[in-house]
Amino acid sequence: MTIAVVGASRFPDKEAHTVPAEMQAAGFRVIPVNPHADELFGEPVYRRLEDIPEPVDLVDVFRPSEETPEVVRAAVKIRAKAVWLQLGIASDESRRIAEEAGVDYVEDRCLAVERRRYGITKP
């Protein structure tokens, strides 16, 4: 599974860095999206979802709630299968956009916490 992380952080003490690093360590392919970095987690960083040159299964979002509708629209545009808004991030508009496009949608949950809770690793 390929996870594009919008808002992946350069700072190791932030959840937007530790969560994608944990997902990568669990065997998932992580593609960071951040306009202010060139490499994270040993991977090239893309400025926008639309710049990623390969299919994306899940878009994991670490951006303020009010910015998420734009991110979800981009996720729909690149044909991502699912969108995940991290803990503390929620948006009725983003949910509507995803649902209308038939994209699976989760909000206000931590991807790493749920991975540990259910013992999910890359198949």
N, C-alpha and C positions, 0 to 999 in steps of 0.2 A: 504494500500500500504506500502510495506517495502522498505526503502531507505537505502542503504549502502553508507556511506560517507567516501570516501578514502581521507585521509589527514585531518580528523577531528582534530581540535586543542584543546589542553589542556588550551589554554589561552583565557579567556572570552572576551578580547578586539579584537580578530581576527575574520574576517568573517567566517573562517572555524570552528568557534565555534558558533557564533551568528546565522548563517543561519540554521545549523542543529537543534539548540535549538528552533528556530522559527517553523521549520517544525514539530518538535515533539509536540510543544505547539498547533499546528493546528490539531493534531490528527494522524499524520503519525508515523509509527514505524521507528525509526532511529537506525541503527546499525553502530557504529563508527569503522573505520579501521585506525589504527595508531600503528606503531611498538614501540612507546615510552610511551604508557599509558595502564593502566589496566581497568579503568572505566571512562566513559564520559557520561553525560546526564542521569546518573543513569543506564546505560547499560554496560555490559561487552564489552571490546574493543578487536577486532580481529587484528592479525598482517597482514593478507592478505585476500583478497576476498575469496580465496579458503578455508579458515578456517571457514567461516560462515556456521553453520550447518542447515540453513533453506533457503527456496527460497527467492531470492531478485528480486524485480520488477525493481528498478531503482538504478543505480550506479551514485552517485553525486561525482564529482572529484574536489578536491582542491590540485592539484599537478602541477608543471611546465609543460608547453606544451610538452617539449621533453620527459617527463616521461609518457605521456598519452597513447601511443600505447601499452605499456606493461599492463597498467590498462585495456584498452579496450579488449585486448586479454583475460585477466583474467575474465572480465565481460562476454565475449562470452562463456568462458569455464564453468562458473557457470550458464549459461543460463538466465542471466538477460534480461529483456525485453527491457530496454532502458539504455542509458548512457547520462549523462549531464555534460558537462565541464563548470565550473563556469566562471563568467565574467573575461575577459582577457586571457582565456585559449582557444587555438584553435590548431588543428593539422589536416592537410590533410591526413596523414597516419592513424590517429585514425578514421577519418570519413570513409575512405576506408575500414578499418577493420570491422567497425560496419555495413556499408552498405552491404558488401559481406556476412556477417553473418545474415542479416535480422534483425538487432537490431536497434531500433529507436535511433536517435542521435541528440543532441543539443549541440552547443558550444557557448562560449562567451556570456552567459546570466546567470543572477543570478536567481536561483531557487526560493528564497524567494520573490524577486521583482515580478517575474511572478505569483507566487501564490497570492500575494496581488492584482496585477493588475486584475486578472481574478476571484478573490474571491474564490479560490479553497480551500476546506477543505476536510478532509477525509470523504467519503460517509458513 
